Amino acid sequence: MTAEERKLYVKIQATEQMKQLITDYYIGAKTAEGTDKPICWITSGGPVEFLIAMDVIPIYPENHGAMCGASRMSVELAEVAERMGFSRDLCSYARGDIGSAVTKGGPIGGLPKPDFLLACNNICGTVFKWYQELARYFDVPMFLMDTPFIHKIKTEHAAEYVRQQCLELVSFLEEQTGKEFLEERFAEVAMLSVEAVDLWKQVLVTAEHKPSPFTCFDAFIHMAPIVTLRGTQQVVEYYKLLKDEMLQRIEEGVSAIPEEKYRLIWDNIPIWYEMRNLGNLFASNNACLVADTYTTAWAVDIRIDEPLTSMADAYTKIYLNISIDIMIEQLLNLIQRYDADGLVMHSNRSCKPYSLGQYDLAHEVTDKTGKPVLIVEADMTDSRVYSEAQTRERVEAFIESLG
């Protein structure tokens, strides 16, 4: 590869396989509606392995919300929910998906009707009320998995509390599906989940290389399988492919940003409708967002020798279920691992748990590392609260200050 060729952006080849994988997933889910194949809507932080083991199709309204945002269809769907009486201060994922449920709107014509719901409040408290509304609308049962907040350490009684809920979830699934929960099958799914998570971690680690073979904007796209298909053989095969491509890019000197000069960390959910423009903006200023706090949330640690207990532990320690003190430790670790020059934080109007305390986090990061922090105000899918001109001006001024 010549020097001139290295300067050109090289598209990630595995993207096409990922798109096909997700397309097949949604086609399978849509065609299963109305059959004897059970469908469960689940929150992104929920323990999907139990559903996979019981041959239940998991559907993620939050993933669908991201798709609606990226397709710039969220506002019209949110407005449907707002006309129903839901406040604009409510999570835009919730508003968009409620609007989609009512109108069958969105990029795939709405999600297939659920037979039951699984909400886990390790990501926020909103999901509980959101899923209650869905349960009433569809007239289906809902299971809530309650995960105690971790202030400093996870106590033994908290771990046992969540573990017992896992057993209750098993009983709930047996009742809803009419099938017996088989520990052997669950162990197989857990092993595939462990393998997929490990591969996903290896993909993310390749960005430690200078220059990085991919950006966090790439990671936002390629995280879809680890969320939707975790615990299946397909996701394992896909991340093997993606990992090999990243390693090949490193070997051939292919970088995500042709002239990488600055390395940054991203905090919070992506601004889905602005991903392409933001990616181009940072790239045009030779800045590479090499890691983030969002995609690493699905790099959970599960032990194969004790999957039930370790899953209860892993799903309790999700990034949004921990205190600011622990968040600071994790942010500092990311900055050090990826040798970052600064931090970019998305102050997300829709996600209070993720955005609350960001100014304290920013102060602590700068105080402890001397690295600058930029806070961008937006919303993950509601473009009505976003100013492209203001964001561009602030990003360019921030990157200029790094020099």
C-alpha positions as a printed NumPy array, in Angstrom:
array([[  0.   ,   0.   ,   0.   ],
       [  1.412,   3.354,  -1.057],
       [  1.559,   6.476,   1.1  ],
       [ -1.12 ,   8.084,  -1.077],
       [ -3.435,   5.123,  -0.615],
       [ -2.999,   5.295,   3.154],
       [ -4.271,   8.863,   3.13 ],
       [ -7.647,   7.729,   1.798],
       [-10.452,   6.657,   4.1  ],
       [-10.944,   2.918,   3.753],
       [-14.441,   1.635,   4.355],
       [-14.814,  -1.206,   6.838],
       [-15.648,  -4.218,   4.688],
       [-17.479,  -6.077,   7.476],
       [-20.152,  -3.362,   7.5  ],
       [-22.07 ,  -5.087,   4.708],
       [-22.137,  -8.379,   6.622],
       [-23.334,  -6.541,   9.725],
       [-26.154,  -4.873,   7.788],
       [-27.229,  -8.219,   6.361],
       [-27.075,  -9.829,   9.801],
       [-29.339,  -7.184,  11.322],
       [-31.662,  -7.196,   8.296],
       [-32.111, -10.966,   8.591],
       [-32.747, -10.565,  12.32 ],
       [-35.55 ,  -8.053,  11.782],
       [-37.071, -10.03 ,   8.898],
       [-37.117, -13.123,  11.11 ],
       [-38.712, -11.176,  13.949],
       [-41.318,  -9.524,  11.731],
       [-42.337, -12.807,  10.098],
       [-42.621, -14.474,  13.517],
       [-45.397, -12.1  ,  14.589],
       [-48.636, -14.021,  15.009],
       [-46.946, -17.434,  15.005],
       [-46.165, -19.727,  17.925],
       [-42.637, -18.233,  18.111],
       [-42.693, -15.954,  21.216],
       [-41.469, -12.367,  20.942],
       [-40.225, -10.357,  23.915],
       [-39.399,  -6.655,  23.951],
       [-36.36 ,  -6.161,  26.196],
       [-34.371,  -3.17 ,  27.43 ],
       [-30.815,  -2.831,  26.136],
       [-29.341,  -3.596,  29.564],
       [-31.493,  -6.688,  30.077],
       [-30.159, -10.261,  30.39 ],
       [-30.985, -11.459,  26.883],
       [-29.254, -14.819,  27.391],
       [-32.322, -16.128,  29.214],
       [-34.524, -15.319,  26.205],
       [-32.132, -16.909,  23.711],
       [-31.949, -20.053,  25.847],
       [-35.752, -20.288,  25.867],
       [-35.967, -19.789,  22.071],
       [-37.634, -16.381,  22.471],
       [-36.999, -13.634,  19.904],
       [-35.625, -10.527,  21.689],
       [-36.632,  -7.128,  20.328],
       [-34.976,  -3.907,  21.512],
       [-37.116,  -0.745,  21.381],
       [-33.994,   1.313,  22.172],
       [-32.159,  -0.121,  19.153],
       [-35.227,   0.654,  17.096],
       [-35.203,   4.17 ,  18.547],
       [-31.597,   4.575,  17.402],
       [-32.57 ,   3.376,  13.915],
       [-35.415,   5.909,  13.828],
       [-32.982,   8.618,  14.935],
       [-30.361,   7.704,  12.338],
       [-33.111,   7.678,   9.684],
       [-34.279,  11.111,  10.871],
       [-37.771,   9.739,  11.547],
       [-37.802,  10.19 ,  15.322],
       [-39.295,  13.665,  15.461],
       [-42.498,  12.739,  13.628],
       [-42.91 ,   9.633,  15.808],
       [-42.165,  11.578,  18.998],
       [-44.793,  14.114,  18.027],
       [-47.374,  11.322,  17.886],
       [-46.557,  10.418,  21.492],
       [-46.576,  14.089,  22.494],
       [-50.082,  14.487,  21.068],
       [-51.059,  11.53 ,  23.26 ],
       [-49.93 ,  13.535,  26.295],
       [-46.318,  12.42 ,  26.754],
       [-43.99 ,  15.276,  27.673],
       [-41.13 ,  16.405,  25.421],
       [-38.915,  16.042,  28.501],
       [-39.397,  12.273,  28.322],
       [-36.698,  10.043,  26.769],
       [-36.871,  10.399,  22.989],
       [-36.37 ,   6.634,  22.561],
       [-39.568,   6.134,  24.58 ],
       [-41.517,   8.811,  22.714],
       [-40.365,   7.534,  19.331],
       [-41.184,   3.918,  20.083],
       [-44.561,   4.712,  21.595],
       [-45.336,   6.733,  18.473],
       [-44.143,   3.84 ,  16.303],
       [-46.23 ,   1.309,  18.24 ],
       [-49.349,   3.368,  17.579],
       [-48.678,   4.193,  13.917],
       [-46.433,   1.304,  12.782],
       [-44.095,   4.032,  11.587],
       [-40.314,   4.026,  11.319],
       [-37.692,   2.641,   8.93 ],
       [-38.957,  -0.971,   9.171],
       [-42.665,  -0.29 ,   9.53 ],
       [-42.797,  -0.704,  13.279],
       [-41.73 ,  -3.566,  15.521],
       [-43.515,  -6.929,  15.732],
       [-46.105,  -7.111,  18.522],
       [-44.631,  -8.515,  21.76 ],
       [-46.041, -11.486,  23.629],
       [-44.459, -10.182,  26.842],
       [-41.939,  -7.605,  28.057],
       [-38.685,  -7.684,  30.034],
       [-37.493,  -4.416,  31.576],
       [-34.268,  -4.086,  33.543],
       [-33.779,  -0.772,  35.359],
       [-29.969,  -0.929,  35.393],
       [-29.897,   1.748,  32.673],
       [-32.574,   4.089,  34.041],
       [-35.884,   4.277,  35.879],
       [-37.725,   5.527,  32.808],
       [-37.769,   2.074,  31.211],
       [-40.073,   0.798,  33.973],
       [-42.792,   3.391,  33.255],
       [-42.159,   3.178,  29.497],
       [-42.648,  -0.61 ,  29.509],
       [-45.667,  -0.304,  31.784],
       [-47.252,   1.881,  29.109],
       [-46.349,  -0.672,  26.434],
       [-47.769,  -3.49 ,  28.568],
       [-51.066,  -1.62 ,  28.85 ],
       [-51.147,  -0.754,  25.159],
       [-50.424,  -4.296,  23.935],
       [-52.206,  -5.951,  26.895],
       [-49.265,  -8.261,  27.621],
       [-47.425,  -9.202,  30.856],
       [-44.201,  -7.521,  31.927],
       [-41.3  ,  -8.711,  34.076],
       [-39.203,  -6.086,  35.875],
       [-35.656,  -6.927,  36.918],
       [-34.62 ,  -4.499,  39.64 ],
       [-30.883,  -3.883,  40.045],
       [-29.699,  -1.996,  43.155],
       [-27.564,   1.063,  42.427],
       [-23.849,   0.636,  43.137],
       [-22.482,   3.566,  45.136],
       [-19.023,   2.204,  45.972],
       [-19.112,  -1.573,  46.077],
       [-21.7  ,  -4.185,  45.178],
       [-22.806,  -5.835,  48.403],
       [-23.408,  -9.551,  48.811],
       [-27.086,  -9.099,  49.623],
       [-27.53 ,  -7.   ,  46.472],
       [-25.904,  -9.747,  44.396],
       [-28.174, -12.381,  45.912],
       [-31.205, -10.132,  45.393],
       [-30.522,  -9.936,  41.65 ],
       [-29.648, -13.624,  41.434],
       [-33.016, -14.534,  42.934],
       [-34.692, -12.343,  40.34 ],
       [-32.901, -14.314,  37.63 ],
       [-34.559, -17.44 ,  39.024],
       [-37.909, -15.636,  39.07 ],
       [-37.311, -14.631,  35.447],
       [-36.797, -18.283,  34.568],
       [-40.167, -19.136,  36.122],
       [-41.796, -16.225,  34.283],
       [-40.374, -17.4  ,  30.943],
       [-41.462, -20.987,  31.566],
       [-44.973, -19.743,  32.265],
       [-45.079, -17.504,  29.186],
       [-43.578, -20.011,  26.738],
       [-44.9  , -23.275,  28.157],
       [-41.378, -24.666,  27.86 ],
       [-38.931, -25.969,  30.441],
       [-35.764, -24.013,  31.165],
       [-32.806, -26.289,  30.373],
       [-29.583, -25.492,  32.216],
       [-27.515, -27.214,  29.518],
       [-28.959, -24.948,  26.837],
       [-28.472, -21.894,  29.045],
       [-24.824, -22.848,  29.559],
       [-24.36 , -23.067,  25.77 ],
       [-25.872, -19.625,  25.284],
       [-23.779, -18.202,  28.126],
       [-20.624, -19.608,  26.529],
       [-21.487, -18.011,  23.187],
       [-22.216, -14.736,  24.978],
       [-18.859, -14.865,  26.746],
       [-17.089, -15.551,  23.454],
       [-18.91 , -12.727,  21.649],
       [-18.225, -10.239,  24.444],
       [-14.552, -11.205,  24.478],
       [-14.329, -10.673,  20.712],
       [-16.098,  -7.316,  21.025],
       [-13.565,  -6.284,  23.66 ],
       [-10.737,  -7.292,  21.318],
       [-12.266,  -5.176,  18.554],
       [-12.443,  -2.146,  20.857],
       [ -8.878,  -2.718,  22.063],
       [ -7.491,  -2.382,  18.524],
       [ -8.243,   1.356,  18.752],
       [ -5.403,   1.612,  21.292],
       [ -3.088,   1.352,  18.303],
       [ -1.706,   4.571,  16.829],
       [ -3.184,   5.411,  14.416],
       [ -6.513,   3.821,  15.269],
       [ -8.062,   1.499,  12.661],
       [-11.566,   2.723,  13.528],
       [-13.431,   5.417,  15.442],
       [-16.148,   5.276,  18.066],
       [-18.576,   6.295,  15.307],
       [-17.715,   2.971,  13.676],
       [-18.147,   1.252,  17.025],
       [-21.627,   2.802,  17.426],
       [-22.65 ,   1.097,  14.187],
       [-20.93 ,  -2.223,  14.778],
       [-22.252,  -2.6  ,  18.339],
       [-25.683,  -3.606,  16.997],
       [-24.995,  -7.374,  16.926],
       [-23.534,  -7.489,  20.466],
       [-26.773,  -5.951,  21.725],
       [-29.349,  -7.765,  19.602],
       [-27.739, -11.168,  19.015],
       [-25.537, -11.735,  22.04 ],
       [-25.594, -15.431,  22.907],
       [-25.821, -16.7  ,  19.311],
       [-23.276, -18.296,  16.976],
       [-23.924, -15.626,  14.321],
       [-22.611, -12.834,  16.511],
       [-19.492, -14.814,  17.374],
       [-18.71 , -15.362,  13.711],
       [-19.343, -11.727,  12.9  ],
       [-16.979, -10.339,  15.541],
       [-14.282, -12.783,  14.496],
       [-14.579, -11.263,  11.04 ],
       [-14.537,  -7.688,  12.333],
       [-11.596,  -8.327,  14.678],
       [ -9.545,  -9.89 ,  11.881],
       [-10.25 ,  -6.916,   9.64 ],
       [ -9.157,  -4.453,  12.333],
       [ -5.928,  -6.388,  12.887],
       [ -5.33 ,  -6.443,   9.144],
       [ -5.862,  -2.696,   8.951],
       [ -3.259,  -2.21 ,  11.684],
       [ -0.806,  -4.481,   9.85 ],
       [ -1.315,  -2.611,   6.567],
       [ -1.189,   0.823,   8.178],
       [ -4.809,   1.666,   7.399],
       [ -6.144,   4.285,   9.793],
       [ -9.682,   5.535,  10.371],
       [ -8.506,   9.144,  10.208],
       [ -5.925,   9.5  ,   7.401],
       [ -3.868,  12.086,   9.3  ],
       [ -4.651,  11.241,  12.921],
       [ -3.297,  13.981,  15.167],
       [ -5.622,  14.091,  18.173],
       [ -7.172,  11.196,  20.084],
       [-10.422,  11.784,  21.982],
       [-12.914,   9.89 ,  24.166],
       [-16.699,  10.204,  23.707],
       [-19.143,  10.09 ,  26.634],
       [-22.878,   9.333,  26.372],
       [-25.208,   7.966,  23.695],
       [-24.462,   9.009,  20.098],
       [-26.326,  11.84 ,  18.408],
       [-27.787,   9.363,  15.94 ],
       [-29.149,  11.801,  13.343],
       [-25.846,  13.702,  13.231],
       [-23.38 ,  10.797,  13.208],
       [-22.127,  11.251,   9.662],
       [-21.708,  15.021,   9.953],
       [-19.968,  14.779,  13.33 ],
       [-17.695,  12.022,  12.077],
       [-16.691,  14.152,   9.091],
       [-16.238,  17.21 ,  11.302],
       [-13.776,  15.512,  13.639],
       [-12.017,  13.745,  10.762],
       [-11.553,  16.999,   8.835],
       [ -9.773,  18.345,  11.923],
       [ -7.542,  15.242,  12.199],
       [ -9.245,  14.172,  15.422],
       [-10.083,  10.533,  16.054],
       [-12.629,   9.538,  18.694],
       [-10.932,   6.311,  19.676],
       [-13.171,   5.072,  22.512],
       [-16.371,   5.814,  24.39 ],
       [-18.321,   4.919,  27.503],
       [-21.336,   3.685,  25.52 ],
       [-20.097,   0.721,  23.493],
       [-17.956,  -0.517,  26.373],
       [-21.167,  -0.965,  28.414],
       [-21.821,  -4.204,  26.509],
       [-18.4  ,  -5.6  ,  27.297],
       [-19.84 ,  -7.357,  30.356],
       [-17.884,  -9.989,  32.26 ],
       [-19.597, -13.366,  32.523],
       [-17.955, -16.487,  33.967],
       [-18.745, -19.722,  32.187],
       [-18.269, -21.805,  35.35 ],
       [-21.051, -19.908,  37.157],
       [-23.165, -18.148,  34.499],
       [-26.27 , -17.393,  36.568],
       [-24.42 , -15.696,  39.42 ],
       [-21.96 , -13.879,  37.178],
       [-24.761, -12.6  ,  34.92 ],
       [-26.557, -11.185,  37.929],
       [-23.27 ,  -9.49 ,  38.856],
       [-22.482,  -8.246,  35.336],
       [-25.9  ,  -6.764,  34.645],
       [-25.86 ,  -4.945,  37.981],
       [-22.537,  -3.264,  37.175],
       [-23.724,  -1.65 ,  33.912],
       [-22.166,   1.82 ,  33.423],
       [-25.347,   3.771,  34.211],
       [-25.962,   1.823,  37.416],
       [-22.805,   3.052,  39.138],
       [-21.919,   6.203,  41.067],
       [-20.017,   9.206,  39.711],
       [-16.969,   8.139,  41.718],
       [-16.818,   4.828,  39.832],
       [-17.588,   6.564,  36.537],
       [-14.588,   8.845,  37.084],
       [-12.344,   5.816,  37.601],
       [-13.599,   4.245,  34.369],
       [-13.208,   7.484,  32.394],
       [ -9.674,   7.979,  33.649],
       [ -8.899,   4.386,  32.715],
       [-10.173,   4.947,  29.16 ],
       [ -8.141,   8.14 ,  28.786],
       [ -5.003,   6.372,  29.95 ],
       [ -5.527,   3.17 ,  27.949],
       [ -6.17 ,   4.983,  24.683],
       [ -3.67 ,   7.787,  25.361],
       [ -6.386,  10.368,  24.697],
       [ -5.789,  14.104,  24.371],
       [ -9.235,  15.102,  25.614],
       [-12.828,  14.17 ,  26.305],
       [-16.034,  15.028,  24.396],
       [-19.259,  14.735,  26.419],
       [-22.729,  14.693,  24.893],
       [-25.055,  16.451,  27.329],
       [-28.088,  14.443,  26.292],
       [-31.464,  16.086,  26.942],
       [-33.186,  12.714,  26.702],
       [-30.986,  10.696,  29.028],
       [-30.852,  12.238,  32.486],
       [-28.986,   9.341,  34.188],
       [-26.228,   9.525,  31.586],
       [-25.988,  13.332,  31.575],
       [-26.486,  14.149,  35.249],
       [-23.127,  14.876,  36.843],
       [-21.227,  15.414,  33.594],
       [-19.921,  18.811,  34.688],
       [-18.55 ,  17.211,  37.856],
       [-17.008,  14.445,  35.771],
       [-15.489,  17.002,  33.41 ],
       [-13.974,  18.943,  36.3  ],
       [-12.499,  15.786,  37.823],
       [-11.043,  14.601,  34.519],
       [ -9.327,  17.936,  33.863],
       [ -8.174,  18.221,  37.476],
       [ -6.64 ,  14.732,  37.508],
       [ -5.237,  14.547,  33.975],
       [ -4.917,  18.128,  32.737],
       [ -6.899,  17.059,  29.654],
       [ -9.551,  19.461,  28.306],
       [-13.237,  18.533,  28.085],
       [-15.853,  19.671,  25.574],
       [-19.551,  19.408,  26.419],
       [-21.939,  19.351,  23.446],
       [-25.648,  19.873,  24.08 ],
       [-28.056,  17.777,  22.006],
       [-30.458,  14.835,  22.139],
       [-29.855,  11.298,  20.96 ],
       [-32.769,  11.228,  18.461],
       [-34.752,  14.48 ,  18.777],
       [-33.09 ,  16.912,  16.367],
       [-35.362,  19.778,  17.438],
       [-33.004,  20.62 ,  20.306],
       [-29.76 ,  20.493,  18.294],
       [-27.823,  23.349,  16.678],
       [-25.411,  22.138,  14.007],
       [-23.776,  25.568,  13.579],
       [-23.157,  26.024,  17.291],
       [-21.78 ,  22.499,  17.651],
       [-19.428,  22.915,  14.692],
       [-18.092,  26.162,  16.108],
       [-17.484,  24.641,  19.553],
       [-15.881,  21.464,  18.201],
       [-13.489,  23.387,  15.944],
       [-12.541,  25.769,  18.761],
       [-11.963,  22.808,  21.106],
       [ -9.706,  20.961,  18.648],
       [ -7.789,  24.163,  17.913],
       [ -7.098,  24.481,  21.648],
       [ -5.514,  21.001,  21.647],
       [ -2.764,  22.212,  19.341]])
